[in-house]
């Protein structure tokens, strides 16, 4: 819901603040049926995807289950309408839809930080980068709701005028973050940069070594503190020790792979620093009170009520 709003509400605000309408838009779903978002709200749409749509900008907004909400039968239409728009914007998981449609080949793109590695693996012709939003020729892409708002403000600045972009930013009391800012760490770590910069650096190192975990004393040495200090900072600011936090990061990564990919449990285990699927399952069950296999079989690929296009 926030990702879609980050596209539509800046356009609404721009129309209100400008002397005449800057944007006219239509909300389209693959089949013309209402979109039921993961929060439970249903959105009415203007029409079904026909393949005849044309205009200045195409926004492909997607969340989970893109293979269900944009099945293979819709991809030729999506590719056709992409060719009929001057600018094509992949919003969060919209990059997956456009990549499957063959629109993004040989472009530099981004997506939500949880999916960066999987997108690059699935589509080797893409140059997938860890940035808030990316512009490569006529292809624009973003990594989530807040980066999408930044991108819309940049679009206004480039295609309309700087003053309008500033006015829209003021409506949302929003301070922009540069497009090339590191996307992955924005939410979980930036708040620590002032309060505990050494701990923030340690967490970044942990996040960079999910597949091959480092020993905690090595991490402490890399950021220039003792193991005892790292332990103290973690307890003070995170409420848990650094080892437990590191394990949580790895299990969060495993959970995303369980839900968002069809990788085998052994592959997921190896990609998140576990020696085998049994050790992953034991840690996973302790943390999430269920096994990875049960979680996969009960959700995500069997559900059709997540956000669509």
ZATI-352500 format. One record per residue (C-alpha): residue number from 1; residue in one letter; z, y, x. Coordinates in pm, whole numbers, padded with zeros to 5 digits, always signed. Last residue first. Layout:
! ZATI-352500
rec num NUM residu A pz Z py Y px X $
...
This chain:
! ZATI-352500
rec num 309 residu X pz -01044 py -00482 px +00035 $
rec num 308 residu X pz -00759 py -00720 px -00029 $
rec num 307 residu X pz -00381 py -00716 px -00018 $
rec num 306 residu X pz -00202 py -01041 px -00088 $
rec num 305 residu X pz -00199 py -01237 px -00412 $
rec num 304 residu X pz -00429 py -01523 px -00316 $
rec num 303 residu X pz -00181 py -01757 px -00158 $
rec num 302 residu X pz -00262 py -02092 px +00002 $
rec num 301 residu X pz -00349 py -01948 px +00344 $
rec num 300 residu X pz -00038 py -01727 px +00343 $
rec num 299 residu X pz +00238 py -01955 px +00227 $
rec num 298 residu X pz +00389 py -02297 px +00166 $
rec num 297 residu X pz +00197 py -02508 px +00411 $
rec num 296 residu X pz +00246 py -02259 px +00692 $
rec num 295 residu X pz +00619 py -02226 px +00638 $
rec num 294 residu X pz +00662 py -02602 px +00609 $
rec num 293 residu X pz +00475 py -02653 px +00936 $
rec num 292 residu X pz +00677 py -02386 px +01118 $
rec num 291 residu X pz +01002 py -02554 px +01013 $
rec num 290 residu X pz +01256 py -02382 px +00794 $
rec num 289 residu X pz +01586 py -02200 px +00828 $
rec num 288 residu X pz +01414 py -01903 px +00997 $
rec num 287 residu X pz +01612 py -01880 px +01325 $
rec num 286 residu X pz +01750 py -02233 px +01358 $
rec num 285 residu X pz +01429 py -02379 px +01219 $
rec num 284 residu X pz +01218 py -02185 px +01470 $
rec num 283 residu X pz +01433 py -02289 px +01767 $
rec num 282 residu X pz +01406 py -02658 px +01675 $
rec num 281 residu X pz +01038 py -02632 px +01583 $
rec num 280 residu X pz +00947 py -02460 px +01909 $
rec num 279 residu X pz +01128 py -02727 px +02111 $
rec num 278 residu X pz +00940 py -02996 px +01921 $
rec num 277 residu X pz +00603 py -02821 px +01961 $
rec num 276 residu X pz +00620 py -02837 px +02339 $
rec num 275 residu X pz +00721 py -02637 px +02647 $
rec num 274 residu X pz +00793 py -02319 px +02454 $
rec num 273 residu X pz +00676 py -01982 px +02588 $
rec num 272 residu X pz +00507 py -01832 px +02285 $
rec num 271 residu X pz +00147 py -01933 px +02358 $
rec num 270 residu X pz +00257 py -02285 px +02450 $
rec num 269 residu X pz +00437 py -02335 px +02120 $
rec num 268 residu X pz +00149 py -02190 px +01921 $
rec num 267 residu X pz -00092 py -02428 px +02094 $
rec num 266 residu X pz +00136 py -02722 px +02019 $
rec num 265 residu X pz +00172 py -02615 px +01657 $
rec num 264 residu X pz -00205 py -02609 px +01621 $
rec num 263 residu X pz -00380 py -02276 px +01567 $
rec num 262 residu X pz -00487 py -02204 px +01210 $
rec num 261 residu X pz -00396 py -01840 px +01232 $
rec num 260 residu X pz -00204 py -01575 px +01037 $
rec num 259 residu X pz +00106 py -01754 px +00917 $
rec num 258 residu X pz +00187 py -01983 px +01210 $
rec num 257 residu X pz +00061 py -01728 px +01464 $
rec num 256 residu X pz +00279 py -01457 px +01310 $
rec num 255 residu X pz +00579 py -01691 px +01313 $
rec num 254 residu X pz +00523 py -01774 px +01680 $
rec num 253 residu X pz +00518 py -01403 px +01771 $
rec num 252 residu X pz +00842 py -01352 px +01579 $
rec num 251 residu X pz +00983 py -01656 px +01758 $
rec num 250 residu X pz +00899 py -01506 px +02097 $
rec num 249 residu X pz +01053 py -01170 px +02008 $
rec num 248 residu X pz +01361 py -01346 px +01869 $
rec num 247 residu X pz +01400 py -01542 px +02193 $
rec num 246 residu X pz +01397 py -01215 px +02390 $
rec num 245 residu X pz +01664 py -01072 px +02158 $
rec num 244 residu X pz +01882 py -01378 px +02207 $
rec num 243 residu X pz +01849 py -01350 px +02583 $
rec num 242 residu X pz +01913 py -00975 px +02579 $
rec num 241 residu X pz +02244 py -01015 px +02393 $
rec num 240 residu X pz +02286 py -00903 px +02034 $
rec num 239 residu X pz +02387 py -00581 px +01855 $
rec num 238 residu X pz +02069 py -00408 px +01960 $
rec num 237 residu X pz +02203 py -00083 px +02107 $
rec num 236 residu X pz +02547 py -00174 px +02245 $
rec num 235 residu X pz +02491 py -00548 px +02288 $
rec num 234 residu X pz +02159 py -00488 px +02462 $
rec num 233 residu X pz +02299 py -00214 px +02685 $
rec num 232 residu X pz +02595 py -00430 px +02794 $
rec num 231 residu X pz +02380 py -00733 px +02877 $
rec num 230 residu X pz +02137 py -00520 px +03075 $
rec num 229 residu X pz +02430 py -00366 px +03261 $
rec num 228 residu X pz +02568 py -00711 px +03349 $
rec num 227 residu X pz +02227 py -00824 px +03468 $
rec num 226 residu X pz +02225 py -00527 px +03704 $
rec num 225 residu X pz +01983 py -00238 px +03669 $
rec num 224 residu X pz +01656 py -00131 px +03829 $
rec num 223 residu X pz +01400 py -00204 px +03558 $
rec num 222 residu X pz +01243 py -00490 px +03754 $
rec num 221 residu X pz +01584 py -00618 px +03863 $
rec num 220 residu X pz +01697 py -00653 px +03502 $
rec num 219 residu X pz +01379 py -00841 px +03416 $
rec num 218 residu X pz +01431 py -01079 px +03709 $
rec num 217 residu X pz +01793 py -01135 px +03608 $
rec num 216 residu X pz +01668 py -01218 px +03254 $
rec num 215 residu X pz +01429 py -01491 px +03370 $
rec num 214 residu X pz +01071 py -01425 px +03267 $
rec num 213 residu X pz +00896 py -01582 px +02971 $
rec num 212 residu X pz +00539 py -01707 px +03020 $
rec num 211 residu X pz +00368 py -01676 px +02681 $
rec num 210 residu X pz +00586 py -01389 px +02562 $
rec num 209 residu X pz +00572 py -01191 px +02884 $
rec num 208 residu X pz +00445 py -00846 px +02783 $
rec num 207 residu X pz +00701 py -00821 px +02505 $
rec num 206 residu X pz +00978 py -00907 px +02749 $
rec num 205 residu X pz +00858 py -00636 px +02988 $
rec num 204 residu X pz +00850 py -00386 px +02702 $
rec num 203 residu X pz +01203 py -00490 px +02609 $
rec num 202 residu X pz +01321 py -00426 px +02965 $
rec num 201 residu X pz +01163 py -00080 px +02965 $
rec num 200 residu X pz +01342 py +00006 px +02641 $
rec num 199 residu X pz +01668 py -00123 px +02791 $
rec num 198 residu X pz +01624 py +00104 px +03093 $
rec num 197 residu X pz +01539 py +00399 px +02867 $
rec num 196 residu X pz +01860 py +00363 px +02662 $
rec num 195 residu X pz +01914 py +00655 px +02423 $
rec num 194 residu X pz +01601 py +00850 px +02509 $
rec num 193 residu X pz +01342 py +00573 px +02517 $
rec num 192 residu X pz +01528 py +00367 px +02259 $
rec num 191 residu X pz +01352 py +00511 px +01953 $
rec num 190 residu X pz +01021 py +00431 px +02121 $
rec num 189 residu X pz +01097 py +00059 px +02126 $
rec num 188 residu X pz +01044 py -00119 px +01794 $
rec num 187 residu X pz +00793 py +00100 px +01613 $
rec num 186 residu X pz +00561 py +00236 px +01882 $
rec num 185 residu X pz +00561 py -00064 px +02115 $
rec num 184 residu X pz +00234 py -00222 px +02012 $
rec num 183 residu X pz +00031 py +00090 px +01964 $
rec num 182 residu X pz +00033 py +00245 px +02308 $
rec num 181 residu X pz -00108 py +00594 px +02262 $
rec num 180 residu X pz -00487 py +00625 px +02287 $
rec num 179 residu X pz -00520 py +00793 px +01948 $
rec num 178 residu X pz -00265 py +01062 px +02034 $
rec num 177 residu X pz +00033 py +01076 px +01794 $
rec num 176 residu X pz +00018 py +01337 px +01521 $
rec num 175 residu X pz +00323 py +01518 px +01389 $
rec num 174 residu X pz +00342 py +01480 px +01013 $
rec num 173 residu X pz +00528 py +01688 px +00757 $
rec num 172 residu X pz +00291 py +01523 px +00504 $
rec num 171 residu X pz +00161 py +01854 px +00368 $
rec num 170 residu X pz +00178 py +01996 px +00721 $
rec num 169 residu X pz -00072 py +01738 px +00845 $
rec num 168 residu X pz -00308 py +01843 px +00565 $
rec num 167 residu X pz -00281 py +02208 px +00669 $
rec num 166 residu X pz -00338 py +02122 px +01034 $
rec num 165 residu X pz -00650 py +01921 px +00951 $
rec num 164 residu X pz -00775 py +02208 px +00735 $
rec num 163 residu X pz -00723 py +02454 px +01021 $
rec num 162 residu X pz -00913 py +02236 px +01266 $
rec num 161 residu X pz -01227 py +02235 px +01058 $
rec num 160 residu X pz -01453 py +01991 px +00874 $
rec num 159 residu X pz -01618 py +01703 px +01059 $
rec num 158 residu X pz -01421 py +01689 px +01383 $
rec num 157 residu X pz -01082 py +01817 px +01264 $
rec num 156 residu X pz -01109 py +01637 px +00932 $
rec num 155 residu X pz -01189 py +01310 px +01108 $
rec num 154 residu X pz -00896 py +01368 px +01344 $
rec num 153 residu X pz -00666 py +01410 px +01044 $
rec num 152 residu X pz -00804 py +01089 px +00898 $
rec num 151 residu X pz -00742 py +00911 px +01229 $
rec num 150 residu X pz -00381 py +01026 px +01247 $
rec num 149 residu X pz -00325 py +00905 px +00889 $
rec num 148 residu X pz -00479 py +00573 px +00987 $
rec num 147 residu X pz -00250 py +00551 px +01292 $
rec num 146 residu X pz +00049 py +00576 px +01054 $
rec num 145 residu X pz -00079 py +00303 px +00822 $
rec num 144 residu X pz -00194 py +00043 px +01073 $
rec num 143 residu X pz -00400 py -00035 px +01383 $
rec num 142 residu X pz -00708 py +00179 px +01328 $
rec num 141 residu X pz -01083 py +00148 px +01372 $
rec num 140 residu X pz -01380 py +00386 px +01386 $
rec num 139 residu X pz -01734 py +00258 px +01433 $
rec num 138 residu X pz -02014 py +00518 px +01447 $
rec num 137 residu X pz -02008 py +00547 px +01828 $
rec num 136 residu X pz -01684 py +00388 px +01943 $
rec num 135 residu X pz -01379 py +00564 px +01799 $
rec num 134 residu X pz -01043 py +00392 px +01840 $
rec num 133 residu X pz -00711 py +00427 px +01661 $
rec num 132 residu X pz -00353 py +00350 px +01756 $
rec num 131 residu X pz -00452 py +00176 px +02076 $
rec num 130 residu X pz -00421 py -00179 px +02215 $
rec num 129 residu X pz -00784 py -00263 px +02282 $
rec num 128 residu X pz -01024 py -00526 px +02151 $
rec num 127 residu X pz -01365 py -00523 px +02323 $
rec num 126 residu X pz -01559 py -00734 px +02076 $
rec num 125 residu X pz -01817 py -00996 px +02172 $
rec num 124 residu X pz -01536 py -01252 px +02214 $
rec num 123 residu X pz -01467 py -01256 px +01838 $
rec num 122 residu X pz -01194 py -01511 px +01756 $
rec num 121 residu X pz -01005 py -01465 px +02083 $
rec num 120 residu X pz -01018 py -01085 px +02068 $
rec num 119 residu X pz -00904 py -01090 px +01706 $
rec num 118 residu X pz -00619 py -01330 px +01787 $
rec num 117 residu X pz -00497 py -01118 px +02079 $
rec num 116 residu X pz -00492 py -00795 px +01881 $
rec num 115 residu X pz -00347 py -00943 px +01562 $
rec num 114 residu X pz +00020 py -00839 px +01580 $
rec num 113 residu X pz -00086 py -00498 px +01714 $
rec num 112 residu X pz -00274 py -00419 px +01393 $
rec num 111 residu X pz -00639 py -00366 px +01476 $
rec num 110 residu X pz -00841 py -00203 px +01753 $
rec num 109 residu X pz -01208 py -00169 px +01834 $
rec num 108 residu X pz -01456 py -00135 px +02119 $
rec num 107 residu X pz -01800 py -00238 px +01999 $
rec num 106 residu X pz -02031 py -00516 px +02117 $
rec num 105 residu X pz -02054 py -00673 px +01769 $
rec num 104 residu X pz -01863 py -00475 px +01506 $
rec num 103 residu X pz -02086 py -00520 px +01201 $
rec num 102 residu X pz -02133 py -00897 px +01222 $
rec num 101 residu X pz -01981 py -00961 px +00878 $
rec num 100 residu X pz -01696 py -01158 px +01034 $
rec num 99 residu X pz -01627 py -00859 px +01258 $
rec num 98 residu X pz -01631 py -00626 px +00958 $
rec num 97 residu X pz -01377 py -00838 px +00772 $
rec num 96 residu X pz -01153 py -00887 px +01077 $
rec num 95 residu X pz -01163 py -00515 px +01159 $
rec num 94 residu X pz -01055 py -00443 px +00802 $
rec num 93 residu X pz -00728 py -00601 px +00914 $
rec num 92 residu X pz -00597 py -00249 px +01004 $
rec num 91 residu X pz -00854 py -00004 px +00864 $
rec num 90 residu X pz -01206 py -00061 px +00996 $
rec num 89 residu X pz -01393 py +00266 px +00949 $
rec num 88 residu X pz -01774 py +00279 px +00926 $
rec num 87 residu X pz -01952 py +00612 px +00976 $
rec num 86 residu X pz -02308 py +00704 px +00871 $
rec num 85 residu X pz -02305 py +00465 px +00578 $
rec num 84 residu X pz -02596 py +00250 px +00458 $
rec num 83 residu X pz -02572 py +00002 px +00747 $
rec num 82 residu X pz -02215 py -00071 px +00644 $
rec num 81 residu X pz -02350 py -00131 px +00293 $
rec num 80 residu X pz -02569 py -00411 px +00421 $
rec num 79 residu X pz -02302 py -00571 px +00638 $
rec num 78 residu X pz -02059 py -00574 px +00346 $
rec num 77 residu X pz -02322 py -00725 px +00119 $
rec num 76 residu X pz -02401 py -00998 px +00374 $
rec num 75 residu X pz -02024 py -01066 px +00407 $
rec num 74 residu X pz -01948 py -01112 px +00038 $
rec num 73 residu X pz -02049 py -01481 px +00016 $
rec num 72 residu X pz -01835 py -01561 px +00321 $
rec num 71 residu X pz -01520 py -01474 px +00129 $
rec num 70 residu X pz -01366 py -01126 px +00146 $
rec num 69 residu X pz -01039 py -01168 px -00046 $
rec num 68 residu X pz -00985 py -01525 px +00071 $
rec num 67 residu X pz -01095 py -01487 px +00434 $
rec num 66 residu X pz -00913 py -01154 px +00447 $
rec num 65 residu X pz -00584 py -01325 px +00370 $
rec num 64 residu X pz -00352 py -01044 px +00480 $
rec num 63 residu X pz -00419 py -00672 px +00500 $
rec num 62 residu X pz -00752 py -00503 px +00442 $
rec num 61 residu X pz -00908 py -00159 px +00417 $
rec num 60 residu X pz -01279 py -00123 px +00486 $
rec num 59 residu X pz -01349 py +00249 px +00477 $
rec num 58 residu X pz -01717 py +00343 px +00453 $
rec num 57 residu X pz -01804 py +00703 px +00534 $
rec num 56 residu X pz -02108 py +00920 px +00459 $
rec num 55 residu X pz -02246 py +00740 px +00157 $
rec num 54 residu X pz -02408 py +00425 px +00028 $
rec num 53 residu X pz -02317 py +00142 px -00207 $
rec num 52 residu X pz -02600 py -00095 px -00296 $
rec num 51 residu X pz -02436 py -00415 px -00171 $
rec num 50 residu X pz -02278 py -00469 px -00512 $
rec num 49 residu X pz -01903 py -00482 px -00443 $
rec num 48 residu X pz -01728 py -00466 px -00777 $
rec num 47 residu X pz -01638 py -00140 px -00943 $
rec num 46 residu X pz -01392 py +00145 px -00985 $
rec num 45 residu X pz -01076 py -00042 px -00892 $
rec num 44 residu X pz -00739 py -00081 px -01063 $
rec num 43 residu X pz -00450 py -00134 px -00828 $
rec num 42 residu X pz -00175 py -00387 px -00895 $
rec num 41 residu X pz +00170 py -00351 px -00746 $
rec num 40 residu X pz +00356 py -00662 px -00626 $
rec num 39 residu X pz +00453 py -00542 px -00277 $
rec num 38 residu X pz +00189 py -00779 px -00134 $
rec num 37 residu X pz -00079 py -00586 px -00318 $
rec num 36 residu X pz -00261 py -00711 px -00625 $
rec num 35 residu X pz -00609 py -00560 px -00624 $
rec num 34 residu X pz -00768 py -00533 px -00966 $
rec num 33 residu X pz -01092 py -00729 px -01017 $
rec num 32 residu X pz -01429 py -00585 px -00920 $
rec num 31 residu X pz -01520 py -00903 px -00736 $
rec num 30 residu X pz -01510 py -00784 px -00374 $
rec num 29 residu X pz -01303 py -00477 px -00451 $
rec num 28 residu X pz -01420 py -00115 px -00467 $
rec num 27 residu X pz -01231 py +00214 px -00476 $
rec num 26 residu X pz -01468 py +00508 px -00512 $
rec num 25 residu X pz -01466 py +00836 px -00325 $
rec num 24 residu X pz -01549 py +01204 px -00336 $
rec num 23 residu X pz -01429 py +01410 px -00043 $
rec num 22 residu X pz -01435 py +01772 px +00069 $
rec num 21 residu X pz -01391 py +01910 px -00280 $
rec num 20 residu X pz -01404 py +02290 px -00289 $
rec num 19 residu X pz -01189 py +02575 px -00159 $
rec num 18 residu X pz -00995 py +02332 px +00054 $
rec num 17 residu X pz -00624 py +02261 px +00007 $
rec num 16 residu X pz -00647 py +02031 px -00295 $
rec num 15 residu X pz -00951 py +01844 px -00163 $
rec num 14 residu X pz -00782 py +01797 px +00176 $
rec num 13 residu X pz -00469 py +01665 px +00004 $
rec num 12 residu X pz -00670 py +01407 px -00190 $
rec num 11 residu X pz -00849 py +01300 px +00128 $
rec num 10 residu X pz -00516 py +01276 px +00311 $
rec num 9 residu X pz -00388 py +01065 px +00018 $
rec num 8 residu X pz -00673 py +00815 px +00020 $
rec num 7 residu X pz -00673 py +00671 px +00370 $
rec num 6 residu X pz -00300 py +00667 px +00444 $
rec num 5 residu X pz -00248 py +00549 px +00086 $
rec num 4 residu X pz -00448 py +00235 px +00165 $
rec num 3 residu X pz -00231 py +00165 px +00467 $
rec num 2 residu X pz +00090 py +00243 px +00279 $
rec num 1 residu X pz +00000 py +00000 px +00000 $
